[in-house]
């Protein structure tokens, strides 16, 4: 139903990856949600789930197999590693049916 932002995080033949479930925009200029913008909601509302994140960042099937180390369309920046106190883990939303798996990071 919605696209998800998955990153292959190893070499070919070694299946490892990361699902980016949410992001925290630095400010309102970092995402283009003007058509969706509701002044009563904070900007992180538009990126706090895998489907909403992809809609806010215009991520779709056209970006499949893009190399995030060389692309001009979407890329990762090399930044200092975050300390554990800078990472927030919360329960997954709307998946009460998942039992113990609902608390996965």
N, CA, C and O atoms as a Tinker XYZ file with bonds, in Angstrom:
   420  protein
     1  N      0.818000   -1.182000    0.000000    73     2
     2  CA     0.000000    0.000000    0.000000    64     1     3
     3  C      0.877000    1.267000    0.000000    63     2     4     5
     4  O      0.554000    2.242000   -0.678000    81     3
     5  N      1.991000    1.253000    0.764000    73     3     6
     6  CA     2.893000    2.399000    0.819000    64     5     7
     7  C      4.311000    1.930000    0.578000    63     6     8     9
     8  O      4.630000    0.763000    0.806000    81     7
     9  N      5.156000    2.822000    0.125000    73     7    10
    10  CA     6.569000    2.512000   -0.035000    64     9    11
    11  C      7.271000    2.598000    1.313000    63    10    12    13
    12  O      6.819000    3.302000    2.216000    81    11
    13  N      8.386000    1.872000    1.441000    73    11    14
    14  CA     9.218000    1.927000    2.634000    64    13    15
    15  C     10.648000    2.214000    2.216000    63    14    16    17
    16  O     11.067000    1.830000    1.124000    81    15
    17  N     11.395000    2.881000    3.071000    73    15    18
    18  CA    12.786000    3.231000    2.810000    64    17    19
    19  C     13.675000    2.182000    3.468000    63    18    20    21
    20  O     13.934000    2.227000    4.670000    81    19
    21  N     14.134000    1.242000    2.655000    73    19    22
    22  CA    15.022000    0.178000    3.119000    64    21    23
    23  C     16.404000    0.410000    2.530000    63    22    24    25
    24  O     16.532000    0.781000    1.363000    81    23
    25  N     17.434000    0.195000    3.332000    73    23    26
    26  CA    18.811000    0.383000    2.881000    64    25    27
    27  C     19.545000   -0.943000    3.009000    63    26    28    29
    28  O     19.607000   -1.519000    4.095000    81    27
    29  N     20.104000   -1.433000    1.897000    73    27    30
    30  CA    20.983000   -2.601000    1.956000    64    29    31
    31  C     22.260000   -2.147000    2.636000    63    30    32    33
    32  O     22.880000   -1.169000    2.218000    81    31
    33  N     22.657000   -2.863000    3.692000    73    31    34
    34  CA    23.767000   -2.367000    4.503000    64    33    35
    35  C     24.955000   -3.315000    4.549000    63    34    36    37
    36  O     25.720000   -3.303000    5.513000    81    35
    37  N     25.116000   -4.125000    3.531000    73    35    38
    38  CA    26.247000   -5.034000    3.458000    64    37    39
    39  C     26.619000   -5.219000    1.992000    63    38    40    41
    40  O     26.139000   -4.489000    1.125000    81    39
    41  N     27.454000   -6.171000    1.728000    73    39    42
    42  CA    27.909000   -6.425000    0.362000    64    41    43
    43  C     26.965000   -7.384000   -0.345000    63    42    44    45
    44  O     26.191000   -8.083000    0.307000    81    43
    45  N     27.020000   -7.425000   -1.652000    73    43    46
    46  CA    26.184000   -8.308000   -2.454000    64    45    47
    47  C     26.363000   -9.752000   -1.984000    63    46    48    49
    48  O     27.485000  -10.217000   -1.783000    81    47
    49  N     25.255000  -10.441000   -1.815000    73    47    50
    50  CA    25.308000  -11.823000   -1.376000    64    49    51
    51  C     25.230000  -11.995000    0.136000    63    50    52    53
    52  O     25.111000  -13.122000    0.617000    81    51
    53  N     25.293000  -10.911000    0.892000    73    51    54
    54  CA    25.194000  -10.946000    2.358000    64    53    55
    55  C     23.966000  -10.130000    2.732000    63    54    56    57
    56  O     24.073000   -8.923000    2.950000    81    55
    57  N     22.790000  -10.772000    2.812000    73    55    58
    58  CA    21.532000  -10.028000    2.974000    64    57    59
    59  C     21.378000   -9.372000    4.338000    63    58    60    61
    60  O     20.990000  -10.023000    5.308000    81    59
    61  N     21.677000   -8.109000    4.407000    73    59    62
    62  CA    21.490000   -7.308000    5.618000    64    61    63
    63  C     20.915000   -5.969000    5.193000    63    62    64    65
    64  O     21.258000   -5.440000    4.136000    81    63
    65  N     20.049000   -5.432000    6.016000    73    63    66
    66  CA    19.447000   -4.164000    5.651000    64    65    67
    67  C     18.869000   -3.436000    6.839000    63    66    68    69
    68  O     18.813000   -3.958000    7.953000    81    67
    69  N     18.441000   -2.219000    6.574000    73    67    70
    70  CA    17.868000   -1.351000    7.590000    64    69    71
    71  C     16.576000   -0.774000    7.020000    63    70    72    73
    72  O     16.560000   -0.260000    5.902000    81    71
    73  N     15.488000   -0.861000    7.798000    73    71    74
    74  CA    14.248000   -0.180000    7.455000    64    73    75
    75  C     14.237000    1.131000    8.224000    63    74    76    77
    76  O     14.261000    1.131000    9.455000    81    75
    77  N     14.201000    2.239000    7.509000    73    75    78
    78  CA    14.113000    3.547000    8.163000    64    77    79
    79  C     12.633000    3.786000    8.422000    63    78    80    81
    80  O     11.859000    4.028000    7.496000    81    79
    81  N     12.248000    3.715000    9.692000    73    79    82
    82  CA    10.833000    3.824000   10.058000    64    81    83
    83  C     10.377000    5.249000   10.276000    63    82    84    85
    84  O      9.192000    5.544000   10.117000    81    83
    85  N     11.290000    6.146000   10.638000    73    83    86
    86  CA    10.902000    7.519000   10.935000    64    85    87
    87  C     12.137000    8.403000   10.931000    63    86    88    89
    88  O     13.265000    7.921000   11.039000    81    87
    89  N     11.909000    9.686000   10.808000    73    87    90
    90  CA    12.987000   10.668000   10.934000    64    89    91
    91  C     12.446000   11.855000   11.730000    63    90    92    93
    92  O     11.237000   12.014000   11.900000    81    91
    93  N     13.350000   12.659000   12.199000    73    91    94
    94  CA    12.958000   13.888000   12.883000    64    93    95
    95  C     13.497000   15.056000   12.064000    63    94    96    97
    96  O     14.702000   15.307000   12.061000    81    95
    97  N     12.616000   15.771000   11.370000    73    95    98
    98  CA    13.076000   16.916000   10.578000    64    97    99
    99  C     13.765000   17.946000   11.461000    63    98   100   101
   100  O     13.338000   18.206000   12.586000    81    99
   101  N     14.830000   18.523000   10.940000    73    99   102
   102  CA    15.548000   19.550000   11.690000    64   101   103
   103  C     14.748000   20.833000   11.775000    63   102   104   105
   104  O     14.796000   21.531000   12.788000    81   103
   105  N     14.017000   21.147000   10.729000    73   103   106
   106  CA    13.119000   22.305000   10.730000    64   105   107
   107  C     12.113000   22.122000    9.612000    63   106   108   109
   108  O     12.217000   21.171000    8.837000    81   107
   109  N     11.158000   22.999000    9.516000    73   107   110
   110  CA    10.093000   22.811000    8.538000    64   109   111
   111  C     10.558000   22.900000    7.090000    63   110   112   113
   112  O      9.811000   22.525000    6.186000    81   111
   113  N     11.751000   23.378000    6.850000    73   111   114
   114  CA    12.235000   23.500000    5.480000    64   113   115
   115  C     12.862000   22.209000    4.966000    63   114   116   117
   116  O     13.187000   22.117000    3.782000    81   115
   117  N     13.037000   21.217000    5.824000    73   115   118
   118  CA    13.720000   20.007000    5.392000    64   117   119
   119  C     12.803000   18.993000    4.737000    63   118   120   121
   120  O     13.291000   18.019000    4.163000    81   119
   121  N     11.498000   19.183000    4.801000    73   119   122
   122  CA    10.564000   18.283000    4.134000    64   121   123
   123  C      9.529000   19.110000    3.393000    63   122   124   125
   124  O      9.160000   20.206000    3.815000    81   123
   125  N      9.074000   18.566000    2.291000    73   123   126
   126  CA     8.099000   19.314000    1.489000    64   125   127
   127  C      6.707000   18.729000    1.710000    63   126   128   129
   128  O      6.264000   17.862000    0.958000    81   127
   129  N      6.042000   19.197000    2.717000    73   127   130
   130  CA     4.705000   18.697000    3.022000    64   129   131
   131  C      3.673000   19.815000    2.944000    63   130   132   133
   132  O      2.640000   19.757000    3.611000    81   131
   133  N      3.944000   20.813000    2.148000    73   131   134
   134  CA     3.038000   21.962000    2.118000    64   133   135
   135  C      1.618000   21.552000    1.745000    63   134   136   137
   136  O      0.659000   22.107000    2.283000    81   135
   137  N      1.463000   20.592000    0.836000    73   135   138
   138  CA     0.111000   20.186000    0.450000    64   137   139
   139  C     -0.564000   19.393000    1.563000    63   138   140   141
   140  O     -1.791000   19.311000    1.600000    81   139
   141  N      0.219000   18.807000    2.473000    73   139   142
   142  CA    -0.332000   18.020000    3.560000    64   141   143
   143  C     -0.383000   18.804000    4.867000    63   142   144   145
   144  O     -0.982000   18.348000    5.840000    81   143
   145  N      0.228000   19.955000    4.895000    73   143   146
   146  CA     0.455000   20.647000    6.156000    64   145   147
   147  C     -0.832000   21.032000    6.875000    63   146   148   149
   148  O     -1.734000   21.647000    6.306000    81   147
   149  N     -0.881000   20.655000    8.123000    73   147   150
   150  CA    -1.973000   21.007000    9.021000    64   149   151
   151  C     -1.301000   21.760000   10.165000    63   150   152   153
   152  O     -0.478000   21.182000   10.876000    81   151
   153  N     -1.620000   22.991000   10.353000    73   151   154
   154  CA    -0.925000   23.837000   11.336000    64   153   155
   155  C     -1.028000   23.317000   12.770000    63   154   156   157
   156  O     -0.249000   23.736000   13.626000    81   155
   157  N     -1.963000   22.422000   13.049000    73   155   158
   158  CA    -2.095000   21.892000   14.402000    64   157   159
   159  C     -1.137000   20.729000   14.656000    63   158   160   161
   160  O     -1.013000   20.276000   15.794000    81   159
   161  N     -0.457000   20.238000   13.616000    73   159   162
   162  CA     0.449000   19.110000   13.774000    64   161   163
   163  C      1.898000   19.571000   13.678000    63   162   164   165
   164  O      2.220000   20.470000   12.901000    81   163
   165  N      2.759000   18.960000   14.458000    73   163   166
   166  CA     4.189000   19.257000   14.384000    64   165   167
   167  C      4.760000   18.574000   13.137000    63   166   168   169
   168  O      4.207000   17.581000   12.663000    81   167
   169  N      5.861000   19.106000   12.611000    73   167   170
   170  CA     6.404000   18.574000   11.364000    64   169   171
   171  C      6.823000   17.115000   11.465000    63   170   172   173
   172  O      6.747000   16.390000   10.474000    81   171
   173  N      7.266000   16.664000   12.640000    73   171   174
   174  CA     7.669000   15.260000   12.728000    64   173   175
   175  C      6.491000   14.317000   12.528000    63   174   176   177
   176  O      6.696000   13.135000   12.251000    81   175
   177  N      5.259000   14.812000   12.662000    73   175   178
   178  CA     4.084000   13.981000   12.401000    64   177   179
   179  C      4.120000   13.415000   10.986000    63   178   180   181
   180  O      3.660000   12.296000   10.758000    81   179
   181  N      4.655000   14.165000   10.041000    73   179   182
   182  CA     4.664000   13.753000    8.640000    64   181   183
   183  C      5.765000   12.746000    8.317000    63   182   184   185
   184  O      5.806000   12.210000    7.210000    81   183
   185  N      6.654000   12.486000    9.267000    73   183   186
   186  CA     7.749000   11.536000    9.020000    64   185   187
   187  C      7.862000   10.495000   10.130000    63   186   188   189
   188  O      8.910000    9.864000   10.266000    81   187
   189  N      6.814000   10.299000   10.925000    73   187   190
   190  CA     6.914000    9.387000   12.060000    64   189   191
   191  C      6.384000    7.986000   11.778000    63   190   192   193
   192  O      5.904000    7.312000   12.689000    81   191
   193  N      6.466000    7.553000   10.555000    73   191   194
   194  CA     6.110000    6.196000   10.169000    64   193   195
   195  C      6.699000    5.916000    8.806000    63   194   196   197
   196  O      6.918000    6.853000    8.038000    81   195
   197  N      6.966000    4.655000    8.472000    73   195   198
   198  CA     7.646000    4.356000    7.206000    64   197   199
   199  C      6.897000    4.853000    5.974000    63   198   200   201
   200  O      7.520000    5.378000    5.051000    81   199
   201  N      5.577000    4.701000    5.939000    73   199   202
   202  CA     4.811000    5.168000    4.785000    64   201   203
   203  C      4.766000    6.678000    4.700000    63   202   204   205
   204  O      4.935000    7.248000    3.622000    81   203
   205  N      4.537000    7.339000    5.840000    73   203   206
   206  CA     4.476000    8.804000    5.861000    64   205   207
   207  C      5.836000    9.406000    5.517000    63   206   208   209
   208  O      5.916000   10.420000    4.824000    81   207
   209  N      6.905000    8.775000    6.007000    73   207   210
   210  CA     8.257000    9.254000    5.695000    64   209   211
   211  C      8.483000    9.249000    4.190000    63   210   212   213
   212  O      8.977000   10.228000    3.629000    81   211
   213  N      8.125000    8.151000    3.537000    73   211   214
   214  CA     8.334000    8.066000    2.088000    64   213   215
   215  C      7.476000    9.067000    1.332000    63   214   216   217
   216  O      7.930000    9.644000    0.344000    81   215
   217  N      6.249000    9.284000    1.775000    73   215   218
   218  CA     5.410000   10.294000    1.124000    64   217   219
   219  C      6.012000   11.688000    1.294000    63   218   220   221
   220  O      6.043000   12.466000    0.340000    81   219
   221  N      6.491000   12.011000    2.496000    73   219   222
   222  CA     7.053000   13.345000    2.753000    64   221   223
   223  C      8.327000   13.589000    1.954000    63   222   224   225
   224  O      8.585000   14.713000    1.521000    81   223
   225  N      9.132000   12.532000    1.755000    73   223   226
   226  CA    10.405000   12.682000    1.042000    64   225   227
   227  C     10.316000   12.274000   -0.423000    63   226   228   229
   228  O     11.332000   12.217000   -1.115000    81   227
   229  N      9.101000   11.988000   -0.899000    73   227   230
   230  CA     8.884000   11.575000   -2.290000    64   229   231
   231  C      9.711000   10.349000   -2.668000    63   230   232   233
   232  O     10.265000   10.282000   -3.765000    81   231
   233  N      9.792000    9.388000   -1.764000    73   231   234
   234  CA    10.489000    8.133000   -2.036000    64   233   235
   235  C      9.482000    7.159000   -2.622000    63   234   236   237
   236  O      8.454000    6.870000   -2.009000    81   235
   237  N      9.783000    6.652000   -3.821000    73   235   238
   238  CA     8.902000    5.677000   -4.458000    64   237   239
   239  C      9.739000    4.660000   -5.221000    63   238   240   241
   240  O     10.961000    4.626000   -5.080000    81   239
   241  N      9.094000    3.846000   -6.017000    73   239   242
   242  CA     9.763000    2.752000   -6.718000    64   241   243
   243  C     10.844000    3.250000   -7.683000    63   242   244   245
   244  O     11.752000    2.496000   -8.031000    81   243
   245  N     10.757000    4.497000   -8.112000    73   243   246
   246  CA    11.762000    5.031000   -9.046000    64   245   247
   247  C     13.145000    5.102000   -8.395000    63   246   248   249
   248  O     14.149000    5.192000   -9.101000    81   247
   249  N     13.215000    5.065000   -7.067000    73   247   250
   250  CA    14.506000    5.120000   -6.372000    64   249   251
   251  C     15.039000    3.731000   -6.024000    63   250   252   253
   252  O     16.067000    3.612000   -5.357000    81   251
   253  N     14.346000    2.680000   -6.472000    73   251   254
   254  CA    14.796000    1.320000   -6.199000    64   253   255
   255  C     16.188000    1.100000   -6.798000    63   254   256   257
   256  O     16.430000    1.457000   -7.951000    81   255
   257  N     17.077000    0.531000   -6.040000    73   255   258
   258  CA    18.462000    0.204000   -6.438000    64   257   259
   259  C     19.353000    1.434000   -6.610000    63   258   260   261
   260  O     20.424000    1.326000   -7.207000    81   259
   261  N     18.948000    2.582000   -6.109000    73   259   262
   262  CA    19.799000    3.779000   -6.157000    64   261   263
   263  C     20.979000    3.573000   -5.209000    63   262   264   265
   264  O     20.812000    3.068000   -4.099000    81   263
   265  N     22.166000    3.967000   -5.655000    73   263   266
   266  CA    23.356000    3.886000   -4.813000    64   265   267
   267  C     23.408000    5.132000   -3.930000    63   266   268   269
   268  O     23.626000    6.239000   -4.422000    81   267
   269  N     23.207000    4.948000   -2.640000    73   267   270
   270  CA    23.146000    6.083000   -1.712000    64   269   271
   271  C     24.510000    6.727000   -1.472000    63   270   272   273
   272  O     24.596000    7.755000   -0.800000    81   271
   273  N     25.567000    6.141000   -2.008000    73   271   274
   274  CA    26.895000    6.745000   -1.860000    64   273   275
   275  C     27.252000    7.642000   -3.040000    63   274   276   277
   276  O     28.204000    8.417000   -2.961000    81   275
   277  N     26.489000    7.543000   -4.145000    73   275   278
   278  CA    26.838000    8.319000   -5.333000    64   277   279
   279  C     25.676000    9.117000   -5.924000    63   278   280   281
   280  O     25.898000    9.958000   -6.795000    81   279
   281  N     24.460000    8.879000   -5.481000    73   279   282
   282  CA    23.285000    9.502000   -6.081000    64   281   283
   283  C     23.173000   10.986000   -5.735000    63   282   284   285
   284  O     23.539000   11.415000   -4.641000    81   283
   285  N     22.658000   11.758000   -6.695000    73   283   286
   286  CA    22.332000   13.161000   -6.452000    64   285   287
   287  C     20.871000   13.308000   -6.012000    63   286   288   289
   288  O     20.473000   14.369000   -5.529000    81   287
   289  N     20.074000   12.250000   -6.176000    73   287   290
   290  CA    18.650000   12.302000   -5.837000    64   289   291
   291  C     18.393000   12.076000   -4.357000    63   290   292   293
   292  O     17.587000   12.779000   -3.748000    81   291
   293  N     19.078000   11.096000   -3.779000    73   291   294
   294  CA    18.937000   10.764000   -2.368000    64   293   295
   295  C     20.263000   10.183000   -1.911000    63   294   296   297
   296  O     20.867000    9.379000   -2.621000    81   295
   297  N     20.715000   10.578000   -0.744000    73   295   298
   298  CA    22.041000   10.149000   -0.298000    64   297   299
   299  C     22.110000   10.153000    1.218000    63   298   300   301
   300  O     21.263000   10.729000    1.900000    81   299
   301  N     23.127000    9.504000    1.719000    73   299   302
   302  CA    23.403000    9.496000    3.151000    64   301   303
   303  C     24.613000   10.373000    3.407000    63   302   304   305
   304  O     25.552000   10.390000    2.611000    81   303
   305  N     24.596000   11.090000    4.497000    73   303   306
   306  CA    25.739000   11.908000    4.871000    64   305   307
   307  C     26.535000   11.212000    5.952000    63   306   308   309
   308  O     25.969000   10.552000    6.823000    81   307
   309  N     27.840000   11.357000    5.898000    73   307   310
   310  CA    28.719000   10.804000    6.923000    64   309   311
   311  C     28.734000   11.780000    8.094000    63   310   312   313
   312  O     29.242000   12.895000    7.980000    81   311
   313  N     28.177000   11.353000    9.206000    73   311   314
   314  CA    28.082000   12.190000   10.394000    64   313   315
   315  C     28.649000   11.428000   11.582000    63   314   316   317
   316  O     28.764000   10.203000   11.525000    81   315
   317  N     29.004000   12.119000   12.650000    73   315   318
   318  CA    29.494000   11.417000   13.842000    64   317   319
   319  C     28.424000   10.455000   14.376000    63   318   320   321
   320  O     27.227000   10.709000   14.247000    81   319
   321  N     28.868000    9.370000   14.967000    73   319   322
   322  CA    27.950000    8.383000   15.530000    64   321   323
   323  C     27.166000    9.004000   16.688000    63   322   324   325
   324  O     27.711000    9.780000   17.473000    81   323
   325  N     25.890000    8.656000   16.782000    73   323   326
   326  CA    25.050000    9.153000   17.874000    64   325   327
   327  C     25.331000    8.376000   19.149000    63   326   328   329
   328  O     25.618000    7.179000   19.107000    81   327
   329  N     25.249000    9.052000   20.264000    73   327   330
   330  CA    25.381000    8.364000   21.543000    64   329   331
   331  C     24.023000    7.738000   21.879000    63   330   332   333
   332  O     22.995000    8.210000   21.395000    81   331
   333  N     24.006000    6.693000   22.693000    73   331   334
   334  CA    22.737000    6.039000   23.029000    64   333   335
   335  C     21.674000    6.984000   23.586000    63   334   336   337
   336  O     20.486000    6.763000   23.352000    81   335
   337  N     22.065000    8.023000   24.312000    73   335   338
   338  CA    21.063000    8.931000   24.868000    64   337   339
   339  C     20.442000    9.855000   23.813000    63   338   340   341
   340  O     19.473000   10.554000   24.109000    81   339
   341  N     20.981000    9.869000   22.594000    73   339   342
   342  CA    20.425000   10.665000   21.511000    64   341   343
   343  C     19.425000    9.872000   20.667000    63   342   344   345
   344  O     18.779000   10.440000   19.786000    81   343
   345  N     19.291000    8.578000   20.922000    73   343   346
   346  CA    18.405000    7.709000   20.142000    64   345   347
   347  C     17.156000    7.430000   20.974000    63   346   348   349
   348  O     17.245000    7.039000   22.137000    81   347
   349  N     16.012000    7.635000   20.370000    73   347   350
   350  CA    14.745000    7.416000   21.061000    64   349   351
   351  C     14.094000    6.166000   20.490000    63   350   352   353
   352  O     13.911000    6.050000   19.279000    81   351
   353  N     13.746000    5.236000   21.363000    73   351   354
   354  CA    13.028000    4.032000   20.954000    64   353   355
   355  C     11.632000    4.092000   21.549000    63   354   356   357
   356  O     11.471000    4.282000   22.755000    81   355
   357  N     10.632000    3.929000   20.707000    73   355   358
   358  CA     9.248000    3.951000   21.170000    64   357   359
   359  C      8.525000    2.724000   20.637000    63   358   360   361
   360  O      9.040000    2.011000   19.774000    81   359
   361  N      7.340000    2.487000   21.154000    73   359   362
   362  CA     6.531000    1.380000   20.664000    64   361   363
   363  C      6.087000    1.684000   19.244000    63   362   364   365
   364  O      5.888000    2.837000   18.861000    81   363
   365  N      5.937000    0.615000   18.478000    73   363   366
   366  CA     5.441000    0.775000   17.120000    64   365   367
   367  C      3.951000    1.085000   17.181000    63   366   368   369
   368  O      3.238000    0.576000   18.045000    81   367
   369  N      3.491000    1.910000   16.272000    73   367   370
   370  CA     2.120000    2.404000   16.295000    64   369   371
   371  C      1.178000    1.466000   15.546000    63   370   372   373
   372  O      1.520000    0.940000   14.488000    81   371
   373  N     -0.001000    1.267000   16.105000    73   371   374
   374  CA    -1.084000    0.525000   15.456000    64   373   375
   375  C     -0.747000   -0.918000   15.115000    63   374   376   377
   376  O     -1.213000   -1.433000   14.099000    81   375
   377  N      0.051000   -1.578000   15.939000    73   375   378
   378  CA     0.314000   -2.992000   15.689000    64   377   379
   379  C      0.150000   -3.813000   16.960000    63   378   380   381
   380  O      0.981000   -4.670000   17.260000    81   379
   381  N     -0.905000   -3.559000   17.697000    73   379   382
   382  CA    -1.168000   -4.325000   18.909000    64   381   383
   383  C     -1.252000   -5.820000   18.630000    63   382   384   385
   384  O     -0.993000   -6.631000   19.519000    81   383
   385  N     -1.609000   -6.190000   17.418000    73   383   386
   386  CA    -1.737000   -7.596000   17.051000    64   385   387
   387  C     -0.398000   -8.325000   17.029000    63   386   388   389
   388  O     -0.383000   -9.555000   16.973000    81   387
   389  N      0.728000   -7.608000   17.072000    73   387   390
   390  CA     2.045000   -8.223000   16.901000    64   389   391
   391  C      2.624000   -8.808000   18.175000    63   390   392   393
   392  O      3.692000   -9.419000   18.129000    81   391
   393  N      1.962000   -8.647000   19.308000    73   391   394
   394  CA     2.452000   -9.209000   20.563000    64   393   395
   395  C      3.810000   -8.651000   20.939000    63   394   396   397
   396  O      4.008000   -7.436000   20.916000    81   395
   397  N      4.757000   -9.527000   21.289000    73   395   398
   398  CA     6.080000   -9.091000   21.733000    64   397   399
   399  C      6.848000   -8.361000   20.652000    63   398   400   401
   400  O      7.699000   -7.530000   20.969000    81   399
   401  N      6.577000   -8.641000   19.380000    73   399   402
   402  CA     7.309000   -7.990000   18.298000    64   401   403
   403  C      7.010000   -6.498000   18.203000    63   402   404   405
   404  O      7.754000   -5.771000   17.545000    81   403
   405  N      5.939000   -6.022000   18.843000    73   403   406
   406  CA     5.585000   -4.602000   18.706000    64   405   407
   407  C      6.604000   -3.679000   19.362000    63   406   408   409
   408  O      6.600000   -2.478000   19.092000    81   407
   409  N      7.479000   -4.209000   20.219000    73   407   410
   410  CA     8.477000   -3.382000   20.902000    64   409   411
   411  C      9.843000   -3.412000   20.223000    63   410   412   413
   412  O     10.810000   -2.879000   20.768000    81   411
   413  N      9.940000   -4.015000   19.068000    73   411   414
   414  CA    11.224000   -4.079000   18.379000    64   413   415
   415  C     11.696000   -2.683000   18.014000    63   414   416   417
   416  O     10.886000   -1.783000   17.793000    81   415
   417  N     13.008000   -2.507000   17.951000    73   415   418
   418  CA    13.560000   -1.217000   17.506000    64   417   419
   419  C     13.585000   -1.174000   16.009000    63   418   420
   420  O     14.013000   -0.177000   15.428000    81   419
